[in-house]
Amino acid sequence: MTADSISRSPELMNPFDTALLVIDVQEKLLPAIHGGERVAWNIGRLIQAAKTLGVAIDVSEQYPKGLGPTISSLKSELPEPRAKLMFSCRELADMIQSWRERGIYKILASGIETHVCVQQTVLDLLGEGFQVYLAVDAVSSRSLLDHEIAVRRMDSSGATITTTEAAMFEWCERAGTAEFKQISALVKETGPRLP
């Protein structure tokens, strides 16, 4: 028996069946977010890992006329954001349909705010039959309590709780490749201090 003869767990994310969803990391909102600089840094690492490994990336913006565009440090690395007025990304039905058409049924959620747009999106995606993963160090809210309660609610509702580093290595799956070297370099970066 070899490792290749044992099936990979369906609970694990793979580059071909997963999309990274970056939710509403916008200029006017991020400065008020608890640990916002660290959250943005972790999202940036997820974006770089996704690009390295061929993971699909989608991004939303909540009422960009009022909250501004996606922060500049991320915007240049992302596809064109999809604007919405509904807190949940379920308003972006074409995005959800495109995932289905591409065989994507696992979504790694990141962004702000945990207890509003992220939580409503995660719960709606679970309701639509997606496996949803939440990178808890790549989401936050203005209030730490709101963030913590929302994470607990999503966990109890069926979302899989994970971290940025765990997600990157999960997508990568193995050492000894050029992609692994790039992921390893991302993991070794020193980010902003936690508040």
N, C-alpha and C positions, 0 to 999 in steps of 0.2 A: 504494500500500500504506500502511495506517495501523497504528498500534500495536494497535488493537482487532482487526485482521485476523490478528495473530500470536498464537498460543496461548501462554498463561502456562505456564511449565514445571511439570510434575507434581511436580518436586522442591521446589517452593515451597509453604509453608503458606498457607492461606486461612482466613478466619473461619468459613466454612460447612463445611469438611471437617476441622477440627482441634479437639482438646480440649486444654486445659491441665490437667495432672495434678499436683497438689500432694501430695507423698508425705511424710507423717509428720513435719511440722515442729512438734514437740511440746515442751511446757514443760520437762520434765525432761531432754530430750536436747539441745536447742539450745545451752545454755550450754557444753557440752563440745565443740562442733563448731568446727573450725578456720575462722575467719572467719564464724562463725555469724550475727553481726549484719548483716554485708554480704549474706550469702545470703538472710536473711529480708527485707531491704530490696529486693533484686532480685526475689524472689518477689512481694512486695507490688506492685512496678511491673508485673510480668507480669499479676497479677490485675486491676489497674486498666485496663491496656491491653485485656485480654480482655473486661472488662465494657463498655468504650467501644466495642469493635468487634464485640461479639456472639459472641465465642468461648466455646464451652462450657467449664465449669470443673467438675472433680471433685476431691475431697480424701479422702485416707485417713489413718487413725490406727493406729499399731502398738500393740496392747495398751494402750489408753488408761488402764485401771485401774492399770497400773504406770508408764507413761511420761507420764501426764497428757494433757490436751487439747491441741489445736492452740494455738499461742501467741496471746495475746489480740489482738495487733496485726494478725493476719491473720484470725482466726476470724470477726470481725464482717463481713468482706467475702466470706466463702466460703459455699457451700451446706453443708448438714449433712454432717459427715464420716462416712465409712464405716469402721467398726472392722474390724480384721483381726488374726489371730494369725500367719498365714503371712507370711514376709518379703515375698514378692511380692504385688503387687496382683491376681494372677490368682485369688486367693481370692474377689475381688469380681466374680464371674461376671455378676451382674446389671448392674453398671456397664459391663463390656465388651460385653455384649449390647445395652445401650442405645445405645452408640456405633454399633454396627453398624446398629441400627434407624434411627438418625438420619443415616446416611451419613457418619459420622465414621470416617476410616481413617488419620488422622495424629494422633499424640499428642506433645505437647511435655511432657517430663518435667522436674520440678523437685523439690527436697526433700532429705531426709537419710535414712540415710547413703548416700553415693555407692556404696560398695563392698558394701552389704548390700541394703537394701530397694529403692533406686533401680536398682542393677544387675540384681537378680533380676527386677524388674518389667520393665525395658527388654528384657532377653533373652527373657522370656516373651511380651511383646507382639510382638517381632520374630517369634518362633516362631508366633504366631497370625496373621501376615500384615499387621500394622500397620506403617506407616512411622513410625519413632520418632525424635524429635529430642530432643537433650539440651542444655539451657541450662547450660553448664559453669560460669557464674558464679552460678547459682541452685541449685547442689548442692554438698555438701561432706561430709566425714567428720571424725571425731576426729583421725585421722592424715592428714597431707598425702600421704604415700606411698600409703596405701590409696586415697585420692581419685584420685590421678594414675594409678595402675595400673588402677583401675576404668574411668576415662574411656578409657584406651587400649584396654581389652578391649571396651567397648561400641562404640567406633569401629571396631575391627577386625571386630566381629560384624555391622556394618551400620547402626548408629545414626548419624544425622546430627548432627555436633557443631556447635553454634551458641552464641550469646550472648543475653542478655536484650534488649539493644538491637537486635540483628539480627532477633530474632523479632518484636519490636514493630513495626518498620518493614516486615517481611515481611507481617504480618497487615494492615497499613494499606495497602500497595501504592502509594499515590500521595499527593503533597502537594496543598495547596490546598483541603482539606476541613476541616470542623469537627473531625472525628475526628483528622486529622493534627495539628491545633493541640494537641489534648489529648495525643497521643503525643509530640509535640515537647517539651511541657512536662515530661512524665515523664522524657524523655531528659536534659533540662537540670538535673534535680535533682542535688544533691550528697549522696551517701550516706555511710555510715560508712566510715572509713578501713580499708584492708586491713591485716591483722595483719603 
